[in-house]
């Protein structure tokens, strides 16, 4: 079995390294002795096949040894140290990085998958070869998927298409990606796969004449212009056809009306010469030319892409690239491995892969758990790139749909966190506006600015999303601890003491009874509404330890609200309190403190429970905007909505929502949700609104008992 692998290696590896690979094979065979695959074959056939896949990519000897040993830690009880002593620390690290986290037995399958991927990410940050061995491992498993039960086949196939195929694409290993997708398609939808394959075979016969004609016309003209080129017709693979059919809701024949060709030339100059030649043969389609040679894709892919209109009006897709670029397109970071000769001349794809892995590490540090991390990664694995410029002229690659916020975070997390505005091509542009290739983007930031939670609604890069969530998570923690401290202080005052008077022995007793790790955690839970402050106060100061106090007097001391836009403090949408309103608050598990107007109908029952309902007062330093709802009754006239909106806008308010209904033939009712600063600001808007001629009545929607 080993001879086939040895023959491949003889062509590019020295004899001493091949000998070490043979030793690794014999050791792996010994470790897996007696183990069988689901097919009934000896288990050693699997690691040998994985090594053969890597040999086809012309990978180095350490990668091949790791491939032969990649399952011995997980399946045979061999330790990392044992591998290290026999084959070196590098090989041991590669094998360990590929191994799954099998010790987490109680975790769900999703968590196991996420934990395994997280571990692999950490391993490949030290050595990118880890992911190449993993991809080869997964590829052979996909090739031998047929022996497994249908439900297991579908699960593995979906995981492969969702995670491993995009990773292969991100690393530029196109051949592996295509095989992943086609094998996954066949396993998930076997009937659709077969029908589509038969339709493709029939289509190929019908198109043979046209393909031959286009092929010959290109070859003749290129030869005439002294451009040496290999012309190949390309076939769309089945998964790509299927996705296009579903996305565009088109029939198979509509998708297959496009003829695809690839021109392989000697050098970059010939790429552009060949482009001019094919544009002379057939008319190019405007806007369909892409130059990935001048600006490579994020995975290092280089090629010229153009779309032409051929005879009979058929569309012709043409890719033009050098042999080197073609090799890179197929094998990505594995195309030019530099470990043997050092890293001074690492290829573009390897540098970009390394940068991507570093971004993964940053996401991993910011993610709350492995599942959240995997979610971020999945969203980052499908980049259709746009290329924008910094003010200094540096090119930044971003996925399609990326916004200035994504751009800011791609440069530096601190720049993203402090971003307040941006200039695109010198024009002030909304932060939510998708960027386009060729634009120059300048971020305006200010110290002390913070990410807006609404940014999560439009950012597209995983780095931006994870950084925003990380910041908000920390902010929520700080706010909940601060609120919990104030609520506990109020509860303690009701029983004759205060937060400042607490002793270490009391806190120690509290932690023991609540089974909490830290006092800060208890405060956080109070702030989040998960613990009642009075219950915590009762543990800290039992009834027999209290002084005689006027409970009612102390209870009436309100909690001061000093923030209008916190993550923990929320405002009831039923009554929409604003600065200046008499207010009460109640604790809701997971949400923290919810603020209502004192007379809100929804507080009728909660008001009877003083442990959950508490008096509040506004701080003198509160700033911000508050949502409020107005009901306007008026006589309908042409342009009355525009006039009303203009009057409100002139009063320095923003309309969030507007709804118009007809009360009767003579009266219309407009419900408006707008943002105001305080009661005085609202009164001003209402006065100005009443001044409009068609308006009969304006009042605030309160949902109160009065």
C-alpha positions in Angstrom: 0.0 0.0 0.0 2.9 2.3 0.8 4.5 2.0 -2.7 2.1 4.4 -4.4 2.8 7.1 -1.8 6.6 6.6 -2.0 6.4 6.9 -5.8 4.8 10.3 -5.5 7.3 11.5 -2.9 10.3 10.5 -4.9 9.6 13.3 -7.3 10.1 16.1 -4.9 11.3 15.0 -1.4 14.9 13.9 -0.4 15.4 10.2 0.5 16.0 10.8 4.2 12.6 12.5 4.6 10.9 9.7 2.6 12.5 7.2 5.0 11.0 9.1 8.0 7.6 9.0 6.3 7.9 5.2 5.9 8.7 4.9 9.6 5.7 6.9 10.4 3.5 4.6 8.3 4.8 1.5 10.0 4.2 3.1 13.5 0.7 4.2 12.5 0.0 0.7 11.2 1.2 -0.8 14.4 -1.0 1.6 16.5 -4.1 1.0 14.5 -3.6 -2.8 14.3 -6.9 -4.6 14.6 -9.0 -1.5 14.0 -11.4 -1.4 11.0 -13.2 1.3 9.2 -17.0 1.2 8.7 -16.3 -0.3 5.3 -14.5 -3.2 6.8 -11.1 -2.1 5.5 -8.1 -1.9 7.8 -8.0 1.5 9.5 -4.5 2.3 8.2 -6.0 2.8 4.7 -7.5 6.1 6.0 -4.3 7.9 7.2 -2.5 6.5 4.1 -5.2 8.1 1.9 -4.9 11.4 3.7 -1.1 11.4 3.2 -1.7 10.7 -0.5 -4.0 13.7 -0.8 -1.3 15.9 0.7 1.4 14.3 -1.5 -0.7 15.4 -4.5 -0.4 18.9 -3.1 3.3 18.4 -2.8 3.3 19.1 0.9 6.4 18.8 3.1 7.4 15.6 5.0 6.2 16.9 8.4 2.7 17.4 7.1 2.8 13.9 5.6 4.0 12.3 8.8 1.2 14.2 10.7 -1.3 12.9 8.2 -0.2 9.3 8.8 -0.5 9.8 12.6 -3.4 12.2 12.8 -5.8 9.7 14.5 -3.4 7.9 16.9 -3.9 10.3 19.8 -7.7 10.1 19.5 -8.1 6.4 18.7 -5.2 4.5 20.1 -4.1 6.0 23.4 -0.8 7.2 22.1 0.2 10.5 23.8 1.5 13.7 22.3 4.8 13.2 24.2 5.3 9.8 22.7 4.9 11.2 19.1 7.2 14.1 20.0 10.0 11.7 21.1 9.7 9.6 17.9 9.0 12.3 15.3 9.7 15.6 16.8 7.7 18.4 18.6 6.5 20.0 15.3 4.8 16.7 14.1 3.3 16.2 17.6 1.8 19.7 17.6 0.3 19.1 14.1 -1.2 15.8 15.2 -2.6 17.3 18.4 -4.1 20.3 16.6 -6.0 18.0 14.2 -7.3 15.7 17.0 -10.8 16.3 18.2 -11.8 17.2 21.8 -13.0 13.8 22.7 -12.9 14.4 26.5 -16.0 16.6 26.5 -18.5 13.7 26.7 -21.4 15.7 28.3 -21.4 18.4 25.6 -23.9 18.5 22.8 -22.7 17.6 19.3 -22.8 21.3 18.3 -20.7 22.2 21.3 -18.2 19.4 20.5 -17.9 20.6 16.9 -17.4 24.2 18.0 -14.9 23.2 20.7 -12.9 21.1 18.2 -12.9 23.9 15.7 -11.8 26.4 18.3 -8.9 24.1 19.3 -7.9 23.7 15.6 -7.9 27.4 15.2 -5.5 27.9 18.1 -3.3 25.1 16.7 -3.2 26.5 13.1 -2.3 30.0 14.5 1.0 28.4 15.4 1.2 26.3 12.2 -1.2 26.7 9.3 -0.4 23.1 8.1 -2.9 21.9 10.8 -5.8 23.0 8.7 -4.4 21.4 5.6 -4.1 18.0 7.3 -7.6 18.5 8.6 -9.0 19.3 5.1 -7.3 16.2 3.7 -8.7 14.1 6.5 -12.2 15.4 5.9 -11.8 14.9 2.1 -11.1 11.2 2.4 -13.9 10.8 4.9 -16.3 12.4 2.4 -15.0 10.1 -0.4 -15.9 7.1 1.8 -19.2 8.5 3.2 -21.3 5.9 1.4 -20.9 3.2 4.1 -22.5 5.3 6.8 -26.3 5.5 7.6 -28.2 8.2 5.7 -28.8 10.5 8.6 -25.1 10.5 9.6 -24.1 11.0 5.9 -26.4 14.1 5.7 -25.0 15.6 9.0 -21.4 15.2 8.0 -22.1 16.5 4.5 -23.9 19.6 5.8 -21.0 20.3 8.2 -18.5 19.9 5.3 -20.4 22.4 3.0 -21.1 24.8 5.9 -17.5 24.9 7.4 -14.8 23.0 5.6 -15.6 23.9 2.0 -15.6 27.7 2.8 -12.3 27.2 4.7 -10.8 25.6 1.7 -12.0 28.5 -0.4 -10.6 31.0 2.1 -7.2 29.3 1.8 -7.5 29.2 -2.0 -7.6 25.4 -2.3 -10.2 25.3 -5.0 -9.8 21.7 -6.0 -10.6 20.5 -2.5 -13.5 23.0 -2.2 -15.1 21.8 -5.4 -14.9 18.1 -4.3 -16.3 19.0 -0.9 -19.3 20.7 -2.4 -20.0 18.0 -5.0 -19.6 15.1 -2.5 -21.7 17.0 0.1 -24.4 17.7 -2.5 -24.5 14.0 -3.4 -24.9 13.0 0.2 -27.5 15.6 1.2 -29.7 15.4 -1.8 -28.9 12.2 -3.7 -31.9 12.3 -6.0 -31.5 15.9 -7.0 -27.8 15.2 -7.5 -28.4 12.3 -9.9 -31.0 14.2 -11.9 -28.8 17.2 -12.2 -25.8 15.1 -13.2 -27.8 13.4 -16.0 -29.1 16.8 -17.2 -25.5 18.1 -17.3 -24.4 15.0 -19.3 -27.2 15.6 -21.9 -26.4 19.3 -22.1 -22.7 18.6 -22.7 -23.6 16.6 -25.9 -25.9 19.3 -27.2 -23.3 22.1 -26.7 -20.3 20.3 -28.2 -20.4 22.0 -31.6 -20.7 25.5 -30.1 -17.9 24.8 -27.6 -15.6 23.5 -30.3 -16.3 26.5 -32.5 -15.5 29.0 -29.7 -12.5 27.0 -28.7 -11.0 27.0 -32.2 -11.7 30.7 -32.9 -9.8 31.6 -29.7 -6.8 29.3 -30.4 -6.4 30.5 -34.0 -6.5 34.2 -33.1 -4.1 33.8 -30.1 -1.6 31.9 -32.3 -1.9 34.6 -35.0 -1.0 37.2 -32.4 1.9 35.1 -31.2 0.4 34.5 -27.7 1.1 31.0 -26.5 -2.0 29.8 -24.6 -3.8 26.7 -23.5 -7.5 27.1 -24.1 -9.8 24.9 -21.8 -13.5 24.8 -21.7 -14.8 24.9 -18.1 -17.8 23.2 -16.7 -19.8 24.5 -13.8 -19.8 22.0 -11.0 -23.2 20.6 -9.8 -23.4 22.3 -6.4 -22.8 25.7 -8.1 -25.5 25.0 -10.6 -27.9 23.9 -7.9 -27.3 27.0 -5.8 -27.8 29.3 -8.7 -31.0 27.5 -9.7 -32.4 28.0 -6.1 -31.1 31.5 -5.6 -32.2 32.9 -9.0 -35.3 30.6 -9.2 -34.2 29.6 -12.7 -34.4 26.4 -14.7 -31.4 24.3 -15.4 -31.3 25.3 -19.1 -31.2 29.0 -18.2 -28.2 28.5 -15.9 -26.4 26.4 -18.6 -26.7 29.0 -21.3 -23.3 30.4 -20.3 -20.2 28.9 -21.9 -17.1 29.1 -19.7 -13.4 29.0 -20.9 -10.0 29.3 -19.2 -6.9 30.6 -21.0 -3.5 29.6 -19.5 -0.6 31.8 -20.7 3.1 32.2 -20.0 3.3 35.5 -18.1 1.3 38.5 -16.8 1.9 40.6 -19.9 0.3 37.8 -22.0 -2.7 37.8 -19.7 -3.5 41.4 -20.7 -2.6 40.7 -24.4 -4.9 37.7 -24.4 -7.7 39.8 -22.9 -7.4 42.4 -25.7 -7.5 39.5 -28.3 -10.7 37.9 -27.0 -12.3 41.3 -26.7 -11.6 41.7 -30.4 -13.1 38.3 -31.3 -16.3 38.8 -29.2 -17.9 41.9 -27.7 -17.3 42.3 -24.0 -20.3 42.8 -21.7 -19.9 46.3 -19.9 -19.3 46.1 -16.2 -18.4 42.4 -16.2 -14.6 42.7 -16.3 -12.7 42.0 -13.1 -9.0 42.4 -12.7 -7.9 40.0 -9.9 -4.3 40.2 -11.0 -3.8 43.8 -10.1 -5.9 43.4 -6.9 -5.9 39.7 -5.8 -8.8 38.2 -3.8 -8.5 37.7 -0.1 -7.2 34.1 -0.5 -4.5 35.2 -3.0 -6.4 34.2 -6.1 -5.3 36.0 -9.3 -6.9 36.0 -12.7 -8.6 38.2 -15.3 -12.4 37.6 -15.6 -14.5 38.9 -18.5 -17.9 38.1 -20.0 -18.3 38.2 -23.8 -21.3 37.9 -26.2 -20.5 35.1 -28.8 -22.2 33.8 -31.9 -25.9 33.3 -31.7 -25.9 35.7 -28.7 -24.5 33.1 -26.2 -22.7 34.4 -23.1 -19.0 33.4 -22.8 -17.2 33.6 -19.4 -13.5 33.8 -19.8 -10.7 33.5 -17.2 -7.2 34.4 -18.1 -4.2 33.5 -15.9 -0.6 32.2 -15.9 0.4 28.6 -15.0 1.5 29.9 -11.6 -1.8 31.6 -11.0 -3.7 28.4 -12.1 -1.6 26.3 -9.6 -2.4 28.8 -6.9 -6.1 28.8 -7.7 -6.2 25.0 -7.4 -3.9 24.4 -4.4 -3.9 27.8 -2.6 -1.5 28.0 0.3 -0.3 24.5 -0.4 0.9 25.5 -3.9 4.3 27.0 -2.8 5.2 25.6 0.6 8.1 27.5 2.2 8.9 25.6 5.4 11.9 23.9 3.9 13.6 27.1 2.8 12.4 29.5 5.4 9.7 32.1 5.6 11.4 35.1 4.0 9.6 34.6 0.7 6.2 33.5 1.8 3.6 33.7 -1.0 0.7 36.1 -1.0 -1.8 33.5 -0.2 0.2 32.3 2.8 0.5 35.8 4.2 -3.2 36.4 3.8 -4.0 33.1 5.3 -1.8 34.0 8.3 -3.6 37.3 8.7 -7.0 35.6 8.5 -5.9 33.1 11.3 -4.8 36.1 13.4 -8.2 37.6 13.0 -9.7 34.3 14.0 -7.6 34.4 17.2 -8.9 37.9 18.0 -12.5 36.7 17.5 -11.8 33.7 19.7 -10.6 35.9 22.5 -13.7 38.1 22.3 -16.3 35.4 21.9 -18.2 34.3 25.0 -17.9 30.6 24.1 -17.0 28.2 21.3 -20.5 28.2 19.8 -20.5 32.0 19.5 -17.0 31.8 18.0 -18.0 29.3 15.4 -21.0 31.5 14.5 -18.7 34.4 13.9 -16.4 32.3 11.8 -19.2 30.9 9.6 -20.3 34.5 8.8 -16.8 35.3 7.8 -16.3 32.4 5.4 -18.2 33.6 2.4 -16.4 36.8 1.3 -17.4 38.3 -2.0 -14.8 41.0 -1.8 -14.9 44.8 -2.3 -11.6 46.7 -2.4 -11.4 50.2 -0.8 -8.6 52.6 0.0 -7.4 54.2 3.2 -6.5 58.0 3.0 -2.9 56.8 2.6 -3.7 54.7 -0.5 -3.5 51.3 1.2 -5.9 48.7 -0.3 -8.3 47.1 2.2 -10.2 43.9 1.3 -13.7 43.6 2.7 -16.6 41.2 2.0 -19.4 42.5 -0.2 -21.9 44.6 1.8 -19.3 45.8 4.2 -19.9 49.2 5.8 -17.6 52.0 7.1 -17.9 50.3 10.6 -16.5 47.1 9.1 -13.7 49.1 7.5 -12.8 50.8 10.8 -12.6 47.5 12.7 -10.5 45.9 9.9 -7.9 48.6 10.6 -8.0 48.4 14.4 -10.5 47.5 17.1 -9.9 50.8 18.9 -10.7 52.7 15.7 -14.0 50.8 15.3 -15.0 51.3 19.0 -14.4 55.1 18.8 -15.9 55.7 15.3 -18.5 58.4 15.1 -18.6 59.3 11.4 -16.9 58.8 8.1 -16.0 60.4 4.8 -16.3 58.3 1.6 -14.6 59.9 -1.4 -14.6 63.2 0.6 -18.4 63.1 1.3 -19.9 62.6 4.7 -21.6 59.2 4.5 -23.9 57.2 6.9 -22.0 54.5 8.8 -24.6 51.9 7.6 -23.9 52.6 3.9 -22.4 49.6 2.0 -19.0 50.4 0.5 -18.1 49.9 -3.2 -14.8 48.9 -4.7 -12.5 51.9 -5.5 -13.8 54.2 -2.8 -11.5 56.1 -0.4 -12.7 55.8 3.2 -11.7 58.1 6.0 -12.9 57.3 9.6 -13.7 60.1 12.0 -13.3 59.0 15.6 -13.2 60.7 19.0 -11.7 59.4 22.3 -14.4 58.2 24.6 -16.9 57.3 21.9 -18.5 53.8 22.2 -20.0 51.3 19.8 -23.7 51.6 19.2 -25.7 48.3 19.7 -27.6 49.2 16.5 -24.4 48.6 14.5 -25.0 44.9 14.9 -27.9 45.3 12.5 -25.7 46.2 9.5 -22.1 45.1 10.0 -21.1 42.1 7.9 -17.6 41.1 9.0 -17.1 38.7 11.9 -14.3 40.8 13.3 -16.6 43.8 13.6 -19.5 41.8 15.0 -17.4 40.0 17.6 -15.6 43.2 18.7 -19.0 45.1 19.2 -20.5 42.2 21.1 -17.4 42.0 23.2 -17.5 45.7 24.1 -21.3 45.6 24.8 -20.9 42.5 27.0 -18.2 44.3 29.1 -20.3 47.4 29.2 -23.4 45.4 30.3 -21.3 43.8 33.0 -20.0 47.1 34.3 -23.5 48.7 34.2 -25.2 45.8 35.8 -22.6 45.7 38.7 -23.1 49.5 39.2 -26.9 49.2 39.2 -26.8 46.1 41.5 -24.6 48.1 43.9 -27.2 51.0 44.0 -30.2 48.7 44.4 -28.5 46.7 47.1 -27.6 49.9 48.9 -31.2 51.0 48.9 -32.3 47.6 50.2 -29.7 47.8 53.0 -30.8 51.3 54.0 -34.3 49.9 54.5 -32.9 47.6 57.2 -30.7 50.2 59.0 -27.3 49.9 57.2 -25.7 50.7 53.9 -23.4 49.2 51.3 -20.3 51.0 52.7 -20.9 49.5 56.1 -20.7 45.9 54.9 -18.0 43.7 56.5 -15.9 41.0 54.9 -17.5 38.3 57.1 -20.9 39.3 55.8 -19.8 39.1 52.2 -18.1 35.7 52.8 -21.3 34.4 54.3 -23.3 35.7 51.3 -21.0 34.0 48.8 -21.3 30.7 50.7 -25.1 30.8 50.9 -25.6 31.9 47.3 -22.8 29.6 46.0 -21.3 32.5 44.1 -17.6 32.9 43.2 -17.4 36.7 43.8 -19.3 39.5 45.3 -19.2 41.3 42.0 -21.0 38.4 40.4 -23.8 38.8 43.0 -24.1 42.5 42.2 -24.2 41.7 38.5 -27.1 39.3 39.1 -29.0 41.9 41.1 -28.5 44.5 38.3 -29.6 41.9 35.7 -32.8 41.3 37.7 -31.8 37.7 38.4 -31.6 38.3 42.2 -33.9 40.4 44.4 -31.9 43.0 46.2 -34.0 42.7 49.4 -33.4 38.9 49.5 -29.6 39.5 49.3 -29.9 42.2 52.0 -31.7 39.8 54.2 -28.8 37.3 53.9 -26.2 40.0 54.6 -28.1 41.4 57.6 -30.4 38.8 59.3 -33.4 40.1 61.3 -31.7 39.6 64.6 -28.8 41.8 63.6 -30.8 44.8 62.6 -31.3 48.1 64.4 -34.7 49.7 65.0 -35.5 51.9 62.0 -38.4 53.6 60.3 -38.7 51.1 57.4 -41.2 53.2 55.5 -39.0 56.3 55.6 -36.0 54.5 54.4 -37.9 52.6 51.7 -39.0 55.9 50.2 -35.4 57.0 49.5 -35.4 56.6 45.7 -32.7 55.1 43.4 -31.2 57.8 41.2 -31.3 57.2 37.4 -28.2 58.8 35.9 -28.2 57.2 32.4 -30.7 57.5 29.6 -29.2 55.0 27.2 -27.8 52.1 29.3 -27.9 48.5 28.4 -29.3 47.4 31.8 -31.8 50.3 32.3 -34.7 50.0 29.9 -37.9 52.0 29.4 -41.4 50.5 29.3 -42.9 50.8 25.8 -46.4 50.8 27.4 -46.1 54.2 29.0 -42.8 55.6 27.5 -41.4 57.6 30.4 -39.3 60.6 29.6 -37.0 62.9 31.6 -39.2 64.9 34.0 -41.9 62.2 34.5 -42.5 60.8 38.0 -41.1 57.2 37.6 -41.1 53.8 39.3 -38.9 50.8 38.4 -39.2 47.0 38.6 -36.7 44.3 38.2 -37.2 41.8 35.4 -34.9 38.7 35.2 -32.4 39.0 32.4 -33.4 42.6 31.5 -32.5 44.4 34.7 -34.4 47.5 35.7 -37.4 48.5 33.6 -38.6 52.1 34.1 -42.3 53.1 33.9 -44.3 56.2 34.6 -45.5 56.2 38.2 -49.1 56.0 37.1 -48.6 53.2 34.5 -51.4 50.7 34.4 -49.0 47.8 34.1 -47.6 48.5 37.5 -50.9 48.0 39.3 -50.0 44.5 40.5 -46.2 45.0 40.8 -46.7 48.1 42.9 -48.0 45.8 45.7 -44.7 44.0 45.9 -42.1 46.5 47.3 -39.3 44.0 46.8 -39.6 44.3 43.1 -41.1 47.8 42.7 -39.0 50.7 43.8 -39.2 54.5 43.6 -36.8 56.3 41.2 -35.7 59.8 40.5 -34.0 61.4 37.6 -30.4 62.6 38.0 -29.7 66.2 37.2 -27.0 65.0 34.7 -29.2 62.7 32.5 -28.9 63.5 28.8 -30.1 61.8 25.7 -33.3 61.2 23.8 -36.4 59.4 24.9 -39.1 57.8 22.8 -42.7 59.2 23.2 -45.9 58.7 21.4 -48.3 61.4 20.3 -51.9 61.1 19.0 -52.9 63.9 16.6 -56.5 64.4 15.5 -56.9 66.6 12.5 -59.0 67.5 9.4 -57.3 65.7 6.4 -55.9 68.1 3.8 -53.4 67.7 1.0 -49.8 67.7 2.3 -50.9 67.7 6.0 -48.4 64.8 6.9 -45.5 66.6 5.3 -46.4 69.8 7.1 -46.7 68.0 10.4 -43.4 66.2 9.9 -41.7 69.5 9.0 -43.1 71.2 12.2 -41.7 68.3 14.4 -38.3 68.3 12.6 -38.0 72.0 13.0 -38.4 71.5 16.8 -35.2 69.4 16.9 -37.0 66.0 17.2 -36.7 62.8 15.2 -39.7 60.8 13.9 -39.2 57.1 14.4 -42.6 55.9 13.4 -45.8 57.3 11.9 -49.2 55.7 11.3 -52.4 57.3 9.8 -56.0 56.0 10.3 -59.4 57.5 9.4 -61.7 58.2 12.4 -64.6 59.3 10.1 -65.1 61.2 6.9 -64.0 64.4 8.5 -61.2 63.4 10.9 -57.9 61.5 10.6 -55.8 60.2 13.5 -52.0 60.2 13.3 -50.0 58.2 15.8 -46.4 59.4 15.9 -43.5 57.9 17.8 -40.7 60.5 18.2 -37.7 61.2 20.3 -37.5 64.1 22.7 -35.0 65.4 25.3 -37.4 66.0 28.2 -41.0 67.1 29.2 -40.2 70.7 28.3 -39.0 69.7 24.8 -42.2 67.6 24.4 -44.5 70.5 25.5 -42.8 72.8 22.9 -43.4 70.3 20.1 -47.1 69.8 21.2 -47.6 73.6 21.2 -46.1 74.0 17.7 -48.2 71.0 16.4 -51.5 72.6 17.8 -50.6 75.7 15.8 -51.2 73.9 12.5 -54.6 74.9 11.0 -56.0 71.4 10.4 -55.2 70.1 13.9 -58.1 69.6 16.3 -56.3 67.9 19.2 -52.9 66.7 20.3 -52.2 64.6 23.3 -49.6 62.2 24.6 -50.3 58.5 24.7 -49.7 57.6 28.3 -51.3 54.2 29.3 -51.7 55.6 32.8 -54.5 55.3 35.4 -55.2 59.1 35.5 
